[in-house]
Amino acid sequence: MEQKWCFAVASAQVDSERDGQVRQWLKSDDRVVIVAVDEPLALTTWALAHDGLEQLVFVGRQTHAPAMAVAANLLTGRLPQLQVSTSTWRTTTLGLAVLSAQVHESAQCAHEAVAQMQQLVPVAWSAAWLPSVTGLAEPRPSFIQHLRSMMPAQVAYLAMLTPQARVARLSSAEGTSELSGATLIMGGQLPQSDRDALQRQAGVSQLVVLPAVEDGKSQYGTSQAVELIWMPSAFAVKTGRPSGWCEVCQSPVWGEFCPFCRVAVVRYQGVA
């Protein structure tokens, strides 16, 4: 591996025959890998084959938190010299993969990458398209939405995760000027009518279809779920100067604690 640090994105999607338990998200790009967290040793096995790896930013949906903790503990137990940061979010796995790739380009180091993800993930627009909400647990649909999903009429829904968790019928989902000119990225194919509706309501200028990176059945209650993320036309994040440095790894840190060593930072003079 040429990269000294990279992102690992947790997923419940397993396709061992085609992709393996750990796979590059994009071909010939080792900045972001997708990890099947249902296989606890998958990440450790992969890391053992990449001697040049020094730091790993491990991210995933909140639903993957228990499995990620097991995988991270096994990894650091076998490779104590490898620095690992683990964080979970209420967003789509596709969104985490897209943001990870973007952040890897803009961040100067793994510590700054963690700080940028903390800024971007909560405010990025992410959702899952669903043909039914009968199996959706989070965000929780209303009783009326649940009943409508049991009726024969074909009504699609958006399970919005960030910046605000809610469920809305696609036909009544409100557009927002904040997304005007953005690129809509989909993890899989949608019916043409729903693709058109999404583009109209969000005012997006481009639509990109990528392979799915998550198991829709376990995460959203239906195998037909399609994850979405809206990327602004101008991607920019400013982390500012580091707040201090870590006495353990001697790295600059943005925040109160080192995300890898989990110790309080020594603050630079003049930084509140």
JONOR-V351763 format. One record per residue. N is the residue number from 1. RES is the residue in one letter. SS is DSSP state (helix for helix, strand for strand, loop for the rest). PSI is psi in whole degrees, -180 to 180 (none if undefined). OMEGA is omega in radians with two decimals (NA if undefined). Layout:
n = <N,N>
res = <RES,RES>
ss = <SS,SS>
psi = <PSI,PSI>
omega = <OMEGA,OMEGA>
This chain:
n = <1,2,3,4,5,6,7,8,9,10,11,12,13,14,15,16,17,18,19,20,21,22,23,24,25,26,27,28,29,30,31,32,33,34,35,36,37,38,39,40,41,42,43,44,45,46,47,48,49,50,51,52,53,54,55,56,57,58,59,60,61,62,63,64,65,66,67,68,69,70,71,72,73,74,75,76,77,78,79,80,81,82,83,84,85,86,87,88,89,90,91,92,93,94,95,96,97,98,99,100,101,102,103,104,105,106,107,108,109,110,111,112,113,114,115,116,117,118,119,120,121,122,123,124,125,126,127,128,129,130,131,132,133,134,135,136,137,138,139,140,141,142,143,144,145,146,147,148,149,150,151,152,153,154,155,156,157,158,159,160,161,162,163,164,165,166,167,168,169,170,171,172,173,174,175,176,177,178,179,180,181,182,183,184,185,186,187,188,189,190,191,192,193,194,195,196,197,198,199,200,201,202,203,204,205,206,207,208,209,210,211,212,213,214,215,216,217,218,219,220,221,222,223,224,225,226,227,228,229,230,231,232,233,234,235,236,237,238,239,240,241,242,243,244,245,246,247,248,249,250,251,252,253,254,255,256,257,258,259,260,261,262,263,264,265,266,267,268,269,270,271,272>
res = <M,E,Q,K,W,C,F,A,V,A,S,A,Q,V,D,S,E,R,D,G,Q,V,R,Q,W,L,K,S,D,D,R,V,V,I,V,A,V,D,E,P,L,A,L,T,T,W,A,L,A,H,D,G,L,E,Q,L,V,F,V,G,R,Q,T,H,A,P,A,M,A,V,A,A,N,L,L,T,G,R,L,P,Q,L,Q,V,S,T,S,T,W,R,T,T,T,L,G,L,A,V,L,S,A,Q,V,H,E,S,A,Q,C,A,H,E,A,V,A,Q,M,Q,Q,L,V,P,V,A,W,S,A,A,W,L,P,S,V,T,G,L,A,E,P,R,P,S,F,I,Q,H,L,R,S,M,M,P,A,Q,V,A,Y,L,A,M,L,T,P,Q,A,R,V,A,R,L,S,S,A,E,G,T,S,E,L,S,G,A,T,L,I,M,G,G,Q,L,P,Q,S,D,R,D,A,L,Q,R,Q,A,G,V,S,Q,L,V,V,L,P,A,V,E,D,G,K,S,Q,Y,G,T,S,Q,A,V,E,L,I,W,M,P,S,A,F,A,V,K,T,G,R,P,S,G,W,C,E,V,C,Q,S,P,V,W,G,E,F,C,P,F,C,R,V,A,V,V,R,Y,Q,G,V,A>
ss = <loop,loop,loop,loop,strand,strand,strand,strand,strand,strand,strand,loop,loop,loop,loop,loop,loop,loop,loop,loop,loop,strand,strand,strand,loop,loop,loop,loop,loop,loop,loop,strand,strand,strand,strand,strand,loop,loop,loop,loop,loop,helix,helix,helix,helix,helix,helix,helix,loop,loop,loop,loop,loop,loop,strand,strand,strand,strand,strand,strand,strand,helix,helix,helix,helix,helix,helix,helix,helix,helix,helix,helix,helix,helix,helix,helix,helix,helix,loop,loop,loop,loop,strand,strand,strand,strand,strand,strand,strand,loop,loop,loop,helix,helix,helix,helix,helix,helix,helix,helix,helix,helix,helix,helix,helix,helix,loop,loop,loop,helix,helix,helix,helix,helix,helix,helix,helix,helix,helix,helix,loop,loop,loop,loop,strand,strand,strand,strand,strand,strand,loop,loop,loop,loop,loop,loop,loop,loop,loop,loop,loop,loop,helix,helix,helix,helix,helix,helix,helix,loop,loop,loop,loop,loop,loop,loop,strand,strand,strand,strand,strand,strand,loop,loop,loop,strand,strand,strand,strand,helix,helix,helix,loop,loop,loop,loop,helix,helix,helix,loop,loop,loop,strand,strand,strand,strand,strand,loop,loop,loop,loop,helix,helix,helix,helix,helix,helix,helix,helix,helix,helix,helix,loop,loop,loop,strand,strand,strand,strand,strand,loop,loop,loop,loop,loop,helix,helix,helix,helix,helix,loop,loop,loop,loop,loop,strand,strand,strand,strand,strand,strand,loop,loop,loop,loop,loop,loop,loop,loop,loop,loop,loop,loop,strand,strand,loop,loop,loop,loop,loop,loop,strand,strand,loop,loop,loop,strand,loop,loop,loop,loop,loop,loop,strand,loop,strand,strand,loop,loop,loop,loop,loop>
psi = <128,-33,137,-20,154,173,143,125,123,143,151,-2,125,125,74,-31,-36,-48,-25,173,-24,127,153,137,-48,143,140,29,109,16,-29,125,150,130,127,100,-11,-12,97,-33,-1,-45,-39,-45,-42,-45,-34,-25,1,84,-30,-4,127,-32,144,126,107,114,155,172,155,-30,-19,2,-49,-45,-37,-39,-42,-48,-42,-39,-41,-39,-51,-26,-36,-33,75,-21,-15,124,129,127,130,130,147,153,156,83,-174,152,-37,-44,-41,-39,-45,-48,-37,-43,-41,-45,-36,-31,-34,-28,145,-20,172,-36,-42,-33,-42,-43,-39,-39,-38,-29,-42,-45,-46,-23,-11,145,114,150,173,130,133,136,-16,150,14,-26,6,129,-34,123,152,125,159,167,-40,-43,-38,-44,-43,-33,-19,-6,159,-28,137,100,121,157,157,121,95,132,-45,149,-12,129,124,164,133,147,139,-37,-22,4,129,139,172,137,-20,-24,0,127,1,169,126,122,127,139,70,178,146,158,143,-39,-38,-33,-45,-41,-41,-44,-40,-48,-37,-17,28,149,-24,155,126,131,123,161,147,146,7,155,106,-35,-48,-27,-33,3,2,138,-12,-1,142,119,148,151,140,122,129,157,-32,104,121,140,140,115,-16,-166,152,150,-20,-160,158,127,-22,-54,-3,33,151,146,138,105,-171,-30,150,124,-14,-45,-17,40,155,142,157,116,141,149,137,-1,119,none>
omega = <3.12,-3.12,3.05,3.07,3.13,3.06,2.95,-3.09,-3.10,3.14,3.04,-3.13,3.13,3.07,-2.99,-3.12,-3.06,-2.95,-3.06,-3.06,2.99,-3.07,3.02,3.12,3.05,-3.09,3.09,3.12,-3.07,3.13,-3.10,3.06,3.10,-3.05,3.05,-3.03,3.07,3.07,-2.98,-3.07,-3.07,-3.09,3.12,3.12,3.13,-3.10,3.12,-3.14,-3.12,-3.02,-3.07,-3.09,-3.13,-3.10,-3.14,3.06,-3.02,-3.08,3.12,3.06,-3.14,3.13,-3.14,-3.02,-3.13,-3.13,3.12,3.13,3.11,-3.13,-3.14,3.12,3.09,-3.13,-3.11,3.07,3.13,-3.14,-3.08,3.14,-3.13,3.11,-3.08,3.02,-3.12,3.09,3.14,-3.02,3.01,-3.14,3.11,3.07,3.06,3.12,3.12,3.12,-3.13,-3.13,3.11,3.13,3.13,-3.11,3.14,3.11,-3.02,-3.09,3.13,-3.12,-3.10,3.12,3.11,3.10,3.11,3.14,3.13,3.09,3.12,3.08,-2.95,-2.99,-3.08,-3.06,3.11,3.14,-3.14,-3.10,3.00,3.03,-3.10,3.04,-3.12,3.11,-3.10,3.14,-3.08,3.13,-3.08,-0.06,-3.03,3.10,3.09,3.12,3.13,3.11,3.11,-3.14,-3.13,3.14,-3.14,-3.13,-3.09,-3.08,-3.12,3.13,3.13,-3.10,2.96,3.01,-3.12,-3.11,3.08,0.07,3.13,-3.10,3.09,3.09,-3.14,3.00,-3.11,-3.10,-3.10,3.13,-3.09,3.04,3.13,3.13,3.14,-3.09,-3.12,-3.13,-3.13,3.06,3.09,3.14,-3.08,3.08,-3.09,-3.06,3.05,2.97,-3.06,-3.12,3.14,3.04,3.13,-3.13,3.12,-3.14,-3.14,-3.04,-3.10,-3.13,-3.09,-3.12,-3.12,3.08,-3.11,3.11,3.11,3.08,3.10,3.13,-3.10,3.09,-3.06,-3.08,-3.09,-3.05,-3.05,3.05,3.11,3.13,-3.13,-3.12,3.09,3.14,-3.09,2.93,3.10,3.11,3.13,-3.11,3.13,-3.12,-3.14,3.05,-3.12,3.13,-3.12,-3.14,3.12,3.11,-3.13,3.14,-3.10,3.14,-3.09,-3.08,3.09,-3.11,3.03,-3.07,3.04,-3.10,-3.07,-3.06,3.05,-3.09,-3.14,-3.10,3.08,3.05,3.13,-3.10,2.97,-3.01,3.02,3.08,3.11,3.09,-3.10,NA>
